[in-house]
Amino acid sequence: MFAIMTVTGADHTGIIAAVTTTLAEQEINILDVSQTIMDEWFTMILRVEFDEHATDISTIQKRILEVEQAQGLIIRIQSEALFTAVNEI
């Protein structure tokens, strides 16, 4: 399954490491990534792929919630199909 993850928050050291480590621990492959810093704000969009039979989006969101809280970020993940449908309307 393909999904889109967004990460936003105040810029600080370790954001990319925390997010990508958590994804790797769940065997989630990062296919594409875009990140930028606007003034003091960090933003990142990732396109990821994972085996939906081994891990579902709700499980990923629960695990990434720990990163979100520890790093003071807002992290969301949604099915790429849903993301595409919403953005094409």
Residue pairs with C-beta under 8 A, 6 or more apart in sequence:
1 49
1 50
1 51
1 52
1 57
1 79
1 80
2 31
2 47
2 48
2 49
2 79
2 80
2 81
3 47
3 48
3 49
3 50
3 57
3 60
3 77
3 78
3 79
3 80
3 83
4 45
4 46
4 47
4 48
4 77
4 78
4 79
4 80
4 83
5 19
5 45
5 46
5 48
5 64
5 75
5 76
5 77
6 43
6 44
6 45
6 46
6 74
6 75
6 76
6 77
7 15
7 19
7 35
7 42
7 43
7 44
7 45
7 46
7 73
7 74
7 75
8 41
8 42
8 43
8 44
8 73
8 74
9 15
9 41
9 42
9 71
9 72
9 73
9 74
10 40
10 41
10 42
10 72
11 37
11 40
11 41
11 42
12 42
12 71
12 72
14 71
15 42
15 44
15 71
15 73
16 35
16 44
18 67
18 70
18 71
19 44
19 46
19 64
19 67
19 71
19 75
20 30
22 63
22 64
22 66
22 67
23 30
23 46
23 48
23 64
25 63
26 50
26 55
26 59
26 60
26 63
27 50
27 51
27 54
27 55
28 48
28 49
28 50
28 55
28 60
29 48
29 49
29 50
30 46
30 47
30 48
31 47
31 48
31 49
32 46
32 47
33 44
33 45
33 46
33 47
34 44
34 45
35 42
35 43
35 44
35 45
36 42
36 43
36 44
37 43
42 73
47 80
48 77
50 60
57 77
57 78
57 79
60 77
61 76
61 77
64 75
64 77
65 75
67 73
67 75
68 74
68 75
